Structure formats: C-alpha cells, structure tokens
Amino acid sequence: MKLLIADDEALIRDGIRHHIDWERYGIEVAGAAENGLAALAVLEREPVDILVTDIRMPRMDGIELSKEARRRYPGIKIIILSGYEEFEFAQQALELSVMKYLLKPFTRTELEAAIVQAREE
C-alpha cells in the first residue's frame, strides 16, 4: 500500500511521514507535498492507495485535490485533516466519500487508526 501526504505545514507533513512506523503497517510513503498541485504531480508519477490531505492549502486546497484524485483514481482512500469544524467542509468531504475527517489537533493514534482502516478496506 502506498500513502501520499499533502499538507502546507512542514511540521505536520514531516511528522506524519517520519514519526509513524509505516513499515509496521505494510505502508510505503510515496511522497509528501506542500499543496494540492504538488500532490497531483506525485499521483501522476506514482498512483497511491491512501491520500492524507489538509483541507486548506495554497494553490489547490484539499477538497479540489480530493475531487481530482477521486476522478483519476476512483478507489483511492481519502483522509482529510482540518482545523475547521465548518459544516460546509464536512459536507463537501462526505460528497467525495472521504473515509475520515480528522480535526486538528489530532493524535497520532487517531491518524494511525484511520490509515489502518483505509488499508483494511
């Protein structure tokens, strides 16, 4: 299984990438991108199974990235990270069949559980 991380905050992006033992879960991190456009470039080079994306990013936000990822790869599992509890974002995520909508700050355990669930599905 391959994982792509998209978040404009380097601390979060690097934390997810380097502070979870992905090998233990049979997951390879295919890349980490600072915005949706960079994430799409990674997807073009190397399709992934699981996309973890922030909702607010420059150049292309997580909703637009999720729409495009879903269009190109209908089976991709999407987990959205957000610092916003606004219903509009959650509603858009539901329309995209997003697996999880985790509010920041989330715990490592919450993120790991969401990714394990995505892997199992």
C-alpha positions in Angstrom: 0.0 0.0 0.0 1.2 3.5 -0.8 0.5 6.7 1.1 0.6 10.3 -0.1 0.7 13.2 2.4 -0.4 16.7 1.4 -0.2 19.5 4.0 1.2 23.0 3.7 2.6 22.8 7.2 6.0 21.2 7.1 5.9 20.2 10.7 2.7 18.2 10.2 3.8 16.8 6.9 7.2 15.7 8.2 5.7 14.5 11.5 3.3 12.2 9.7 6.0 11.0 7.3 8.7 10.3 9.8 7.1 9.7 13.2 4.9 6.8 12.4 6.4 3.3 11.7 4.7 2.8 8.3 6.6 -0.3 7.6 4.9 -1.9 10.6 1.6 -1.4 8.7 2.8 -2.5 5.3 2.6 1.0 4.0 5.1 2.9 1.9 5.1 6.7 1.9 5.1 7.6 -1.8 5.6 11.3 -1.2 4.8 14.4 0.8 3.6 17.6 -0.9 3.1 21.1 0.3 -0.1 21.8 -1.8 -2.6 20.1 -4.0 -0.8 20.8 -7.2 2.4 19.2 -5.9 0.3 16.2 -4.7 -1.2 15.7 -8.1 2.3 15.7 -9.6 3.2 12.8 -7.2 -0.1 11.0 -8.2 0.8 11.2 -11.8 4.2 9.7 -11.2 3.1 7.1 -8.7 -0.5 6.2 -8.0 -1.2 5.8 -4.3 -3.8 3.8 -2.3 -4.3 6.3 0.5 -4.3 10.1 0.4 -4.0 12.2 3.6 -4.6 15.8 2.9 -5.1 19.1 4.7 -8.2 20.9 3.7 -6.7 24.4 3.4 -3.5 24.7 1.3 -2.3 27.3 -1.2 -2.5 26.8 -5.0 -5.1 23.9 -4.6 -6.9 23.0 -1.5 -7.7 19.5 -0.1 -11.2 19.5 -1.4 -10.1 20.2 -5.0 -7.3 17.7 -4.6 -9.7 15.1 -3.3 -12.1 15.7 -6.2 -9.3 15.3 -8.8 -7.8 12.3 -7.0 -11.2 10.6 -6.9 -11.8 11.3 -10.6 -8.5 9.8 -11.6 -8.4 7.0 -9.1 -11.9 6.1 -8.0 -10.7 3.5 -5.5 -8.3 5.9 -3.6 -9.0 6.2 0.2 -9.0 9.8 1.3 -8.5 11.1 4.9 -8.9 14.9 5.4 -7.1 16.8 8.1 -8.7 20.1 9.1 -8.5 22.8 11.6 -12.0 23.9 10.6 -15.2 22.5 12.1 -17.4 24.3 9.5 -20.2 22.2 8.2 -19.5 23.2 4.6 -16.1 21.4 4.6 -17.5 18.3 6.2 -20.4 18.2 3.7 -18.0 18.5 0.8 -15.9 15.7 2.2 -19.0 13.5 2.6 -19.9 14.1 -1.1 -16.4 12.9 -2.0 -16.8 9.7 0.0 -13.9 10.7 2.2 -13.2 8.0 4.8 -12.3 10.2 7.7 -12.4 13.9 8.6 -9.9 14.4 11.4 -9.9 17.7 13.2 -6.6 19.3 14.1 -5.1 18.8 16.6 -5.4 15.1 16.1 -3.4 12.4 17.9 -1.0 10.0 16.3 -3.3 7.2 17.5 -6.3 8.7 15.7 -4.4 9.1 12.4 -2.9 5.6 12.6 -6.3 4.1 13.2 -7.8 6.0 10.2 -4.9 4.8 8.0 -5.1 1.2 9.2 -8.9 1.3 8.5 -8.2 2.6 5.0 -5.6 -0.1 4.4 -8.0 -2.8 5.5 -10.8 -1.5 3.2 
